Amino acid sequence: MLLWDGYVSDELMGTFAPIVVYWMYAGFYQLLPPLDNYRLHTRKEESKKNLVPLGVVIKGVLLQQLVQAVVAHLLFLVTSNASSSGVTVQPSLSIQAVQFAIAMLVMDAWQYFVHRYMHQNKFLYRQIHSQHHRLVVPYAIGALYNHPLEGLLLDTVGGAISFLVSGMTARTAVFFFCFAVVKTVDDHCGLWLPGNIFHLFFQNNTAYHDIHHQLQGTKFNYSQPFFSIWDKLLGTYVPYRLVKRPEGGFEARLIKD
């Protein structure tokens, strides 16, 4: 029995819960004190290097989430397999775990190849993907700051394909998409906090993605949001090390041959 049973459908939860979770988790990071001893970039760097103000970033994220909500709602309507009584039979937890893992791998593959192509195609990078890289110093609320077409292709379509290929129900999708959102926000938070569970269990984490946002790292570390498999298989992985800055905080530095 889940908290929303009898109040909100799984399809409605799958549509709106990831959006609510995004703003809750990103808002949590936004409301934290400066935490200069854990930042990957100084506040001065963030103010100097980023080319777009927070207000514009928020509007861009909301636009992407509007499109995302429409597509998700339509997808759930089309794929609903509820019985005549309106009840969907849920698979066992072990099957849901397998579906969860499949969805993670599918999403990673889709986002790697689309993301990489948007860097390699000069037109697509200049006209579309460069919008995301206007945040040279990433922060949590800007995790989904993309050109609307990129948001549709990379995130929304990628999520839909992951959902369809894995065969998960709308209920499982609630948890999967919320998890994917939290991971994406964390990868862009710009903080190297002690005990962060994502830093402990995922090599593809905040510092890994920070390398990609640096000017010298834009041709590397395309993998997102979960694993670094495709970077390592296809030669786009670049190692890095975390260096403690004398004035406080850390810096992710590429390790050059």
C-alpha positions in Angstrom: 0.0 0.0 0.0 1.5 3.3 -1.1 0.7 6.8 0.3 -1.1 7.9 -2.8 -3.2 4.8 -3.3 -6.9 5.7 -3.5 -6.1 9.4 -3.9 -4.0 9.8 -7.1 -3.4 7.4 -9.9 0.1 6.0 -10.6 -0.1 7.7 -14.0 -0.6 11.1 -12.5 2.1 10.5 -9.9 4.5 9.4 -12.7 3.8 12.6 -14.6 4.2 15.1 -11.8 6.2 13.5 -8.9 9.5 13.8 -10.8 8.9 17.6 -11.3 8.0 18.1 -7.6 11.1 16.1 -6.6 13.3 18.1 -8.9 12.3 21.4 -7.3 12.5 20.0 -3.8 15.9 18.5 -4.2 17.3 21.4 -6.3 15.7 23.8 -3.9 17.4 22.1 -1.0 20.8 22.7 -2.6 19.9 26.3 -3.4 18.9 27.1 0.2 22.1 25.6 1.7 24.7 28.1 3.0 27.7 28.8 0.7 29.7 25.8 1.9 32.9 27.2 0.4 34.9 24.3 1.8 33.0 21.8 -0.4 32.5 23.7 -3.6 34.1 22.5 -6.9 34.2 26.2 -8.0 34.3 29.4 -6.0 31.3 31.7 -5.9 33.4 34.2 -7.8 33.9 31.7 -10.6 30.2 30.9 -10.8 29.4 34.6 -11.1 32.1 35.3 -13.6 31.9 32.2 -15.9 28.2 31.5 -16.1 26.6 33.3 -19.0 22.9 33.2 -18.0 21.1 34.5 -14.9 19.2 32.3 -12.5 15.8 33.7 -13.6 16.3 32.6 -17.2 17.5 29.2 -16.0 14.3 28.7 -14.0 12.1 29.6 -16.9 14.0 27.2 -19.2 13.7 24.3 -16.7 9.9 25.0 -16.3 9.4 25.0 -20.1 11.2 21.6 -20.4 9.1 20.2 -17.5 5.9 21.3 -19.2 6.8 19.4 -22.3 7.9 16.5 -20.2 4.6 16.4 -18.3 2.5 16.4 -21.5 4.6 13.6 -23.1 4.6 11.5 -19.9 0.8 11.8 -19.5 0.2 10.8 -23.1 2.6 7.9 -22.7 0.9 6.6 -19.6 -2.5 6.8 -21.2 -1.4 4.9 -24.3 0.4 2.1 -22.3 -2.0 1.7 -19.4 -2.8 -2.0 -18.9 -5.3 -1.6 -16.1 -8.1 -4.1 -15.9 -11.8 -3.2 -16.3 -11.9 -2.4 -12.6 -9.0 0.1 -13.1 -6.4 -2.0 -11.2 -3.0 -2.7 -12.6 -1.3 -5.9 -11.5 2.2 -5.1 -10.2 5.1 -7.5 -10.9 7.2 -8.9 -8.0 9.9 -6.8 -6.5 12.6 -8.9 -8.2 11.1 -8.2 -11.6 10.7 -4.5 -10.8 14.4 -4.4 -9.8 15.4 -6.0 -13.2 13.2 -3.5 -15.0 14.8 -0.7 -13.0 18.3 -1.8 -14.0 17.3 -2.2 -17.7 15.8 1.3 -17.7 19.0 2.7 -16.2 21.1 1.0 -18.9 18.8 2.1 -21.7 18.7 5.7 -20.5 22.5 5.8 -20.2 22.9 4.5 -23.8 20.4 6.9 -25.3 21.8 9.9 -23.5 25.4 9.1 -24.2 24.9 8.8 -28.0 22.6 11.8 -28.3 24.7 13.9 -26.0 27.9 13.0 -27.8 26.4 13.7 -31.2 25.3 17.1 -30.1 28.9 17.9 -29.3 30.3 16.5 -32.5 27.8 18.1 -34.8 28.9 21.8 -34.9 25.4 23.0 -35.9 23.6 21.1 -33.2 26.2 22.2 -30.6 26.1 25.9 -31.6 22.3 26.1 -32.0 21.1 23.7 -29.3 23.4 22.1 -26.8 25.6 25.1 -26.1 22.6 26.5 -24.1 23.3 23.9 -21.4 27.0 24.7 -21.4 26.3 28.4 -20.8 26.4 27.2 -17.2 30.2 26.5 -17.1 29.9 26.2 -13.4 26.9 23.8 -12.8 24.5 24.2 -10.0 21.5 22.1 -8.9 18.6 24.2 -10.3 20.3 24.3 -13.7 20.5 20.5 -14.1 17.7 20.6 -16.7 18.5 23.9 -18.2 18.5 22.9 -21.9 17.3 24.1 -25.3 13.6 22.9 -25.6 14.6 20.6 -28.5 17.4 19.0 -26.5 15.1 18.6 -23.5 12.7 16.8 -25.7 15.2 14.5 -27.4 17.7 13.8 -24.6 15.6 13.6 -21.5 11.9 13.2 -22.4 12.3 10.8 -25.4 15.1 9.0 -23.5 12.9 8.5 -20.5 10.0 7.3 -22.7 12.2 4.7 -24.4 13.6 3.5 -21.1 10.1 3.1 -19.8 8.9 1.2 -22.9 11.9 -1.1 -23.3 12.0 -2.1 -19.6 8.3 -2.9 -19.5 7.8 -1.3 -16.2 4.4 -0.2 -14.9 3.5 3.4 -14.2 4.0 2.7 -10.5 7.6 1.5 -11.0 8.2 4.5 -13.3 7.3 6.9 -10.4 10.3 5.6 -8.5 12.6 5.3 -11.5 12.0 8.8 -12.8 12.3 10.4 -9.4 15.6 8.5 -8.8 16.9 9.7 -12.2 15.9 13.3 -11.4 17.6 13.2 -8.1 20.8 11.7 -9.6 20.8 14.4 -12.4 20.4 17.2 -9.9 23.1 15.8 -7.7 25.5 15.6 -10.7 25.1 19.3 -11.3 25.1 20.5 -7.7 28.7 21.7 -7.8 29.4 20.4 -4.2 31.7 17.6 -3.1 29.9 16.8 0.2 31.3 14.1 2.6 29.0 11.0 2.8 27.1 11.8 -0.4 25.8 8.4 -1.4 26.0 9.1 -5.1 29.7 9.8 -4.8 30.2 6.5 -3.0 28.3 4.3 -5.4 28.7 6.0 -8.8 31.9 6.9 -10.6 29.7 9.1 -12.8 29.1 11.8 -10.2 29.3 15.5 -9.5 33.1 15.8 -10.1 32.9 13.5 -13.2 30.2 15.7 -14.8 32.0 18.9 -13.7 34.9 17.9 -15.9 32.6 17.8 -18.8 31.4 21.3 -18.2 35.0 22.7 -18.0 36.2 24.1 -21.3 39.0 21.6 -21.6 36.7 18.7 -20.8 33.8 19.2 -23.3 34.9 16.4 -25.5 35.0 13.9 -22.7 32.8 12.3 -20.0 29.6 12.4 -22.0 28.0 9.6 -20.0 24.9 10.5 -18.0 23.1 10.1 -15.7 24.2 6.8 -14.1 27.3 5.0 -15.2 30.5 5.7 -17.1 30.3 2.5 -19.3 30.0 4.1 -22.7 32.8 6.6 -22.1 35.2 3.8 -21.2 34.1 1.6 -24.0 34.4 4.3 -26.7 37.4 6.2 -25.5 35.8 9.4 -24.3 36.6 8.8 -20.6 39.1 11.1 -19.1 40.4 10.5 -15.6 40.6 13.4 -13.1 41.7 14.0 -9.5 40.2 16.2 -6.8 42.7 18.8 -5.5 42.0 20.8 -2.4 42.2 24.5 -3.0 44.2 26.6 -0.4 41.3 29.0 0.0 38.9 26.1 0.6 36.9 23.7 -1.5 38.0 21.4 -4.2 39.0 21.5 -7.9 38.4 18.6 -10.3 41.5 18.5 -12.6 42.0 16.4 -15.7 44.9 13.9 -15.5 46.8 14.4 -18.7 49.0 11.7 -20.2 
